[in-house]
């Protein structure tokens, strides 16, 4: 059981890092230059929707991640 929880925690940590890195920052100077497609007329709504979904996913994943870490800590102790 501990091994399974450890694997799940490692996978969730990787997904959580990916979700955080995929979000666009508040400062769009350099990121807007690199990801120029998001600044086009047709891409504005999609970019906001994508950021909203990534933000929600990050919040949910971080909450579940913390709960799993606490459960793992209690099981090991």
CORURTA-V762412 format. One record per helix or strand. SS is the DSSP state (H for helix, E for strand). FROM is the first residue (numbers start at 1). TO is the last residue. If there is no record, write none. Layout:
# CORURTA-V762412
ss->[SS/SS]
from->[FROM/FROM]
to->[TO/TO]
This chain:
# CORURTA-V762412
ss->[H/H/H/H]
from->[2/29/36/44]
to->[22/34/39/76]
